[in-house]
Amino acid sequence: MNKRRVIVWGTGAVGAEALQSIIDTRDDLHIVGVRVYSEQKAGVDVGDLVDRPGQGVVATSDSAEILALEADLVIYTPRTASVTEVCQLLASGKNVCTTAFLFHPRRVDPTDRDRVIAACKAGGTSVHGSGLNPGNLSGVLPLALSGMSKRIDKITLQERADWSVYESTSITFDNMAFGEPLDMISPTGSEFLAFNSSLFVEQVWFLADALNADIDTVTAEVEAVAAVTDHLIFDHLLRAGTTAGQRWRWVGRRGDDELIEIEALWTVGGEDPPHWPRPRHGWTLTIEGEPSMQAHFISLASFTRELPIADHVHAASVATAMQILNAIDAVCAAPPGLATMADLPLVRSHYGFGNG
Ligand SMILES: NC(=O)c1ccc[n+]([C@@H]2O[C@H](COP(=O)([O-])OP(=O)(O)OC[C@H]3O[C@@H](n4cnc5c(N)ncnc54)[C@H](OP(=O)(O)O)[C@@H]3O)[C@@H](O)[C@H]2O)c1
């Protein structure tokens, strides 16, 4: 069997899970390179990075080394995504699957979009952005449910999450600005908040474009709420008075009608603001129309076994990584260009029960 050659770029919670799963379950894939950022990881055998046997491939923090490798696909999961890096990878003949951005590239900044398309053409490659949310829950699942719709009036996706348990604390505090003054939290409050908000704006456009909503605008708004008391989150002290809640709404409107809404109810420290709605933790997708439908999603390490909370939390990183890992064959087979969640065939588990 000709194995596909893959690179993993970024070995945080999501990338490490992808790497481990390739080693554990994907005989059809051959890891040819791993891009790391921390110096402690550079020079280490990639198996050792994820508590697995040696793979005979050493992780590198040198992007040029990665670019020079021959590979079919890159799993691109850094904390901060770069259009330039992705374009270099695509132009060098490597397809890209990413959880970080490019979920609906047709609605990104036109200069960036044109660069990505040109790189795909130059390299004969495709790029696919997906994950959990943005990803399956805001893209694949609504489209799958819409297969049962005669008419859609409104789609709402509500995410309720307590970030206190999220293992990637640099994303929680450095990027998402929990623990910062309330007035910093806005759709333009920092480069990252603007970037993050733009991903959800893109998701609203994605659904609108895929389902003939013909919306005029997508707006972003956020309410930040202060912590009542101090909280110790892993090794990070979140002080009373700083941001412990962020309620975001991204709304797609046609005229005055709200047709598509993604709402995020995010807290750190478990202080649920009393005036916020309290859907079940996880994701609730509601399609109002004919018929009206609702689905609730939550991922855990198990519904039957007693396991540490950290394992349950990590399940979301597993799901995020699997959504793009399971898309590898389809992305490699896709024609050069953008291979979005609406373009690819339904992504299903490659390993499944593992008995095949
Ligand atoms: N679509 C979704 O549903 C979804 C869900 C979760 C996460 N994500 C996205 O997926 C990506 C990975 O998330 P994660 O949870 O794995 O994050 P994480 O655990 O914080 O890992 C972050 C990764 O970024 C690397 N890094 C360190 N410094 C960096 C820098 N200056 N620039 C770029 N990367 C740097 C780290 O490298 P070292 O380990 O070598 O230090 C690590 O591999 C993020 O972009 C995140 O927003 C998407």
The ligand as an ORCA input file, in Angstrom:
! r2SCAN-3c Opt
* xyz 0 1
  N     -12.377     24.548     14.982
  C     -12.470     24.117     16.225
  O     -13.490     23.573     16.658
  C     -11.291     24.233     17.152
  C     -11.310     23.651     18.429
  C     -10.156     23.749     19.228
  C      -9.051     24.427     18.751
  N      -9.088     25.020     17.533
  C      -7.919     25.699     16.977
  O      -6.920     24.719     16.702
  C      -5.616     25.253     16.977
  C      -4.914     24.390     18.020
  O      -5.664     24.417     19.230
  P      -5.116     23.668     20.540
  O      -6.264     23.511     21.460
  O      -4.324     22.474     20.135
  O      -4.134     24.778     21.121
  P      -2.917     24.597     22.145
  O      -3.084     23.349     22.933
  O      -2.783     25.880     22.889
  O      -1.682     24.404     21.192
  C      -1.219     25.478     20.489
  C      -0.122     25.081     19.542
  O       0.409     26.313     19.080
  C       1.785     26.248     19.101
  N       2.390     27.567     19.277
  C       3.158     28.046     20.288
  N       3.568     29.287     20.005
  C       3.048     29.594     18.801
  C       3.126     30.735     17.956
  N       3.832     31.810     18.296
  N       2.469     30.712     16.779
  C       1.749     29.650     16.400
  N       1.634     28.540     17.157
  C       2.278     28.520     18.335
  C       2.126     25.292     20.226
  O       3.387     24.711     19.926
  P       4.254     23.928     21.022
  O       3.368     22.836     21.549
  O       5.434     23.445     20.299
  O       4.567     24.942     22.082
  C       1.006     24.284     20.117
  O       1.350     23.286     19.200
  C      -5.867     26.699     17.422
  O      -5.752     27.535     16.290
  C      -7.304     26.682     17.916
  O      -7.906     27.946     17.834
  C     -10.171     24.912     16.714
*
